[in-house]
Amino acid sequence: MNNIIIATLIGLSIVGTGAISANAGSFSVHGYS
């Protein structure tokens, strides 16, 4: 069970990082720094 929990946390962190990167990219495209 611990492996499943760890894998889930890693997956969520990757998704969260991707969302933050996407937001930063859209901000830079629109000229916001």
N, C-alpha and C positions, 0 to 999 in steps of 0.2 A: 504493500500500500504506500510506503514511503516513497518508492520510486515514482509512482503515479503522481503523488502530490508534488514532488520535485519537478517532474516533467511539466506538470500544469503550470507551476510558478514560472518556470523558464519560458514556456510558451506565452504566458501573459506578459512577461517582461519584454519579450521580443515584439509582440503586437503593440505594446505601449510605446516602445522606442520607435517603431515604425510610424505610429500615429503622430508622435511628436515631430519626427523628421518630416512627415508630409505637411504638417501645419507650418513648420519653419520654412519649407520650400514654397508653399503657397504665399506666405507672407513676403518672402524675398521677391517672388514673381510680381507681387502687387506693389513692391517698392517700400514695404515696411521693414525696418531693421530692428 
